[in-house]
Amino acid sequence: MALSDSAVSELLDAFRAGDGVDLVRESVRLVLQELIEVEAAQVIGADRYERTPERVTERNGTRPRELMTKAGTVELAIPKLRVGSFFPSVLEARRRIDQALYAVIMEAWVNGVSTRNVDDLVVALGGTGIS
């Protein structure tokens, strides 16, 4: 898969600006957005603004989605479809377990549990620990 010309030109503009961490975040955003667009085109059966006999539905705008990365929060645009639904495979669906995990951490903190014990609890529940 190759990046489109517009994505490459946006990436080159970001490199020329040299914004440090913003450069990494923008690179991650551009690559993920291009992966999402390619996957959406495969599901639809046609690229954006393309008419083909294989087309099964049409685009109907986008919805915003924030993704937390090590480079920071990245804003992505997830395409909506007129018929059916689409969610890119490069992203995970939001899980309610995250909300439950936050509630457990807050409750432990309120009850005076030590940071080390809370960290052990988070790791035991499948998290990566707290900082």
C-alpha positions in Angstrom: 0.0 0.0 0.0 1.4 3.4 -0.9 0.3 6.7 0.6 -1.7 9.0 -1.6 0.0 12.1 -3.1 -2.0 14.4 -0.8 -0.9 12.4 2.3 2.7 12.4 1.2 2.6 16.2 0.6 1.1 16.8 4.0 3.8 14.6 5.6 6.5 16.5 3.8 5.0 19.8 4.9 5.1 18.6 8.5 8.7 17.5 8.1 9.7 20.9 6.8 7.9 22.7 9.7 9.9 20.5 12.1 7.6 20.7 15.1 9.3 17.9 17.2 6.7 15.8 18.9 4.0 17.3 16.7 5.9 15.9 13.7 5.6 12.4 15.1 2.0 12.8 16.1 1.1 14.2 12.6 3.0 11.3 10.9 1.0 8.7 13.0 -2.2 10.5 12.2 -1.5 10.6 8.4 -0.5 7.0 8.2 -3.5 5.8 10.3 -5.9 7.9 8.3 -4.6 6.5 5.1 -5.0 3.0 6.4 -8.6 3.7 7.4 -9.3 5.2 3.9 -7.9 2.2 2.1 -9.9 -0.2 4.3 -13.1 1.8 3.8 -12.5 1.8 0.0 -12.2 -2.0 0.1 -15.5 -2.4 2.1 -17.3 0.0 -0.2 -15.9 -1.4 -3.4 -14.7 1.9 -4.7 -12.4 4.8 -3.8 -13.7 8.2 -2.8 -15.6 9.8 -5.7 -15.2 6.7 -7.8 -18.1 4.9 -9.6 -17.7 1.2 -10.1 -20.1 -1.7 -10.6 -18.6 -3.4 -7.5 -19.7 -0.6 -5.2 -22.0 -1.8 -2.5 -22.7 1.4 -0.6 -21.7 5.1 -0.5 -19.9 7.3 2.0 -22.0 9.5 4.3 -19.5 11.8 5.9 -17.2 11.0 8.8 -17.3 10.8 12.6 -14.4 12.0 14.8 -12.5 9.5 16.9 -9.6 10.3 19.3 -6.9 7.7 19.6 -4.4 7.8 22.5 -0.9 7.0 21.3 2.6 7.4 22.9 3.0 10.4 20.7 -0.1 12.0 22.1 -3.8 12.1 21.2 -4.5 11.8 17.5 -7.8 12.9 15.9 -9.0 10.6 13.2 -12.0 10.7 10.9 -13.9 7.4 10.6 -16.0 7.2 7.4 -19.7 6.6 7.8 -21.6 4.5 5.3 -25.2 5.1 4.0 -25.9 1.3 4.2 -24.3 -0.9 6.8 -21.5 0.1 9.2 -17.8 0.4 9.2 -15.2 0.3 11.9 -11.5 0.1 10.9 -9.5 -3.0 12.0 -6.5 -0.8 12.9 -8.5 0.6 15.9 -10.0 -1.2 18.9 -13.6 -0.7 19.8 -14.0 1.2 23.0 -14.3 -1.3 25.9 -16.3 -0.7 29.0 -13.6 -2.5 31.0 -11.6 0.7 30.8 -14.3 2.6 32.6 -14.5 -0.1 35.2 -10.7 -0.1 35.6 -10.7 3.7 36.2 -13.5 3.3 38.8 -11.4 0.7 40.6 -8.4 2.9 40.7 -10.3 5.9 41.9 -12.0 3.8 44.6 -8.7 2.4 45.8 -7.1 5.9 45.9 -10.1 7.3 47.9 -9.8 4.4 50.4 -6.1 5.1 51.0 -4.6 2.1 49.2 -0.9 2.6 48.5 0.2 3.5 45.0 2.3 0.3 44.7 -0.7 -1.9 45.6 -2.9 0.0 43.1 -0.3 -0.5 40.5 -0.2 -4.3 41.2 -4.0 -4.4 41.0 -4.0 -2.6 37.6 -1.4 -5.1 36.3 -3.4 -8.0 37.6 -6.5 -6.7 35.9 -4.7 -6.6 32.5 -3.4 -3.0 32.4 0.2 -1.8 32.0 0.4 -0.2 35.4 0.0 3.4 36.4 2.5 6.2 36.4 
